[in-house]
Amino acid sequence: MRVASVNVNGVRASLRKGMLEWIEQTQPDVICLQEVRAPEDILTANFGEEWQVVQQVSEQKGRNGVAILARTDLSDPLAGAEALGDTALAATHTGRWVEATVQSPSGPVRVVSVYVHSGNVDKPESMADKYAFLDLMTERLAALAAEYEHVVVMGDINTAHTNNDIKNWKGNLKSAGFLPEERAYLDRWLEAGWVDTHRVHAGDQPGPYTWWSMRGKAFDNDAGWRIDYQLATPALAATVADVRVDRAVDYASRWSDHAPLVVDYTL
């Protein structure tokens, strides 16, 4: 089962720039999208009968938005407060979490698409909002691991975990996305048993990165961040056959500021 995750940075623009061609070449079975930033009908209109779609649109128009696309049926979908259990979920937390079950030849797999806040150290309220969401996410991860054997939680977590996950780590020690408080959440998740499939496959080395600024020469110089993840339960992680970042061949070929993270599970 080939599973891909990508922050599309606005799905309408990505569709215009070559996203469908990438899907045709890659042939994923499941795709998780973040920052869809479009009404619900945009995905259904563009992906047609070949794909099943579940999604959550943000209450903030033109912001956030997450989705799961699968070539087989998606069952038991939950989104936002339904999954995270906070009935007073802030508007800024909507369009950030959707989950559903997809059937594989080896049985059900629970799939989550998540988009975590970026945060801003100059705006303490935005960091508080990010930590509040990460707390809700931590609780949900524990519940998912207790309920399902095969789970993969994927998306743009907007946090680089270690020095290997950001090119200019020395210059970003006080930047949102690389603060000790943010990185500690990933520590806790891995200590609880979740497996960072990308890092395990790549080993102890810098990168491969998944996001590069559209400004300057960040992409050309590979001055990136690894902020997109596929976190799997141990039983699912044990089936991983291959992991890759589908980095565009050059700047002009990019259809998002993120590159898709693609994992093949032997199921």
Residue pairs with C-beta under 8 A, 6 or more apart in sequence:
1 29
1 30
1 102
1 104
1 105
1 109
1 264
1 265
1 267
2 26
2 27
2 28
2 29
2 30
2 262
2 263
2 264
2 265
3 28
3 29
3 30
3 31
3 32
3 111
3 152
3 154
3 230
3 262
3 263
3 264
3 265
4 26
4 28
4 30
4 31
4 32
4 246
4 260
4 261
4 262
4 263
5 31
5 32
5 33
5 34
5 113
5 154
5 155
5 228
5 229
5 230
5 260
5 261
6 31
6 32
6 33
6 34
6 228
6 256
6 258
6 259
6 260
6 261
7 33
7 34
7 35
7 115
7 155
7 156
7 211
7 228
7 256
7 257
7 258
8 14
8 19
8 33
8 34
8 35
8 36
8 255
8 256
8 258
9 35
9 37
9 256
9 257
9 258
10 35
10 36
10 37
10 38
11 19
11 33
11 36
11 37
11 38
11 42
11 43
11 46
11 65
12 37
12 38
12 42
13 255
14 255
14 256
15 46
17 254
17 255
17 256
18 253
18 255
19 255
19 256
20 46
22 246
22 255
22 260
23 31
26 246
26 260
26 262
28 262
29 70
29 71
29 72
29 102
30 68
30 69
30 70
30 71
30 102
30 111
31 68
31 69
31 70
32 66
32 67
32 68
32 69
32 111
32 112
32 113
32 154
32 155
33 43
33 55
33 65
33 66
33 67
33 68
33 69
33 113
34 64
34 65
34 66
34 113
34 114
34 115
34 155
34 156
35 64
35 65
35 115
35 156
36 42
36 43
36 55
36 57
36 64
36 65
36 66
36 67
36 95
37 58
37 62
37 63
37 64
37 65
38 57
38 65
39 57
40 55
40 57
43 53
43 55
43 67
43 69
44 53
47 53
47 69
50 71
51 69
51 70
51 71
52 69
52 70
52 71
52 72
52 73
52 74
53 67
53 68
53 69
53 74
54 67
54 68
54 74
54 77
54 79
54 98
54 100
55 65
55 66
55 67
55 68
55 79
55 98
56 65
56 66
56 67
56 79
56 80
56 94
56 95
56 96
56 97
56 98
57 65
57 94
57 95
58 64
58 65
58 91
58 94
58 95
58 96
59 91
59 94
59 95
60 91
60 92
60 94
60 95
63 95
64 94
64 95
64 96
64 115
65 95
65 115
66 79
66 95
66 96
66 97
66 98
66 113
66 114
66 115
66 155
67 98
67 113
68 74
68 77
68 98
68 99
68 100
68 102
68 111
68 113
70 100
70 102
70 111
72 102
72 103
73 102
73 103
74 100
74 101
74 102
74 111
75 100
75 101
75 102
75 103
76 100
76 101
77 98
77 99
77 100
78 98
78 99
78 100
79 97
79 98
79 99
80 89
80 93
80 94
80 95
80 96
80 97
80 98
81 87
81 89
83 97
83 98
83 99
83 140
84 93
84 97
84 136
84 137
84 139
84 140
85 136
85 139
85 140
86 93
86 136
90 129
90 132
92 117
92 129
93 129
93 132
93 133
93 136
95 115
96 114
96 115
96 116
96 117
96 133
97 112
97 113
97 114
97 115
97 137
97 140
98 112
98 113
99 110
99 111
99 112
99 113
99 144
100 110
100 111
101 108
101 109
101 110
101 111
102 108
102 109
102 111
103 109
104 150
104 265
104 267
105 267
106 150
106 239
106 267
107 149
107 150
107 267
108 148
108 150
109 150
109 151
109 152
109 236
109 265
109 267
110 144
110 147
110 148
110 150
110 151
110 152
111 151
111 152
111 154
112 144
112 151
112 152
112 153
112 154
112 155
113 154
113 155
114 137
114 153
114 154
114 155
114 156
114 157
115 155
115 156
115 158
116 130
116 133
116 134
116 137
116 155
116 156
116 157
116 158
116 159
117 126
117 129
117 130
117 133
117 158
118 130
118 158
118 176
118 177
119 126
119 127
119 129
119 130
119 158
119 176
119 177
119 179
119 182
120 126
120 127
120 176
121 127
121 174
121 175
121 176
121 179
126 176
127 176
127 179
130 158
130 176
130 182
131 181
134 182
134 185
137 185
138 185
138 188
138 189
141 153
141 189
141 192
141 194
141 231
142 192
144 151
144 153
144 233
145 151
145 192
145 193
145 194
145 233
148 233
149 233
149 235
149 236
150 232
150 233
150 235
150 236
150 267
151 232
151 233
151 236
152 230
152 231
152 232
152 233
152 236
152 263
152 265
153 194
153 229
153 230
153 231
153 232
154 228
154 229
154 230
154 231
154 261
155 228
155 229
156 211
156 227
156 228
156 258
157 186
157 227
157 228
157 229
158 176
158 177
158 227
159 177
159 178
159 182
159 183
159 185
159 186
159 227
160 166
160 169
160 172
160 177
160 178
160 183
160 225
160 226
160 227
161 183
161 186
161 187
161 196
161 199
161 226
162 183
163 169
163 206
164 199
164 204
164 205
164 206
164 207
164 226
165 199
165 207
165 209
165 225
165 226
165 227
166 172
166 177
166 178
166 209
166 224
166 225
166 226
167 206
167 207
167 209
167 221
167 222
167 223
167 224
167 225
168 223
169 178
172 178
176 182
177 225
177 227
186 196
189 231
190 196
193 233
193 234
194 231
194 232
194 233
195 231
195 232
195 233
195 234
195 237
196 229
196 230
196 231
197 230
197 231
197 232
197 237
197 240
197 243
197 263
198 208
198 226
198 229
198 230
198 243
198 245
198 261
198 263
199 226
200 237
200 240
201 240
201 242
201 243
202 208
202 243
207 222
207 224
207 226
208 226
208 245
208 247
209 222
209 224
209 225
209 226
209 245
209 259
210 224
210 225
210 226
210 227
210 228
210 245
210 258
210 259
210 261
211 224
211 225
211 226
211 227
211 228
211 257
211 258
211 259
212 218
212 219
212 222
212 223
212 224
212 225
212 257
213 219
213 223
213 257
214 254
214 257
217 223
218 224
219 248
219 251
219 254
220 251
228 258
228 259
228 261
229 261
230 243
230 261
230 263
232 240
236 265
239 265
239 266
239 267
240 263
240 264
240 265
240 266
241 264
241 265
241 266
242 263
242 264
243 261
243 262
243 263
243 264
244 261
244 262
245 259
245 260
245 261
245 262
246 259
246 260
246 261
246 262
247 259
248 254
248 255
248 259
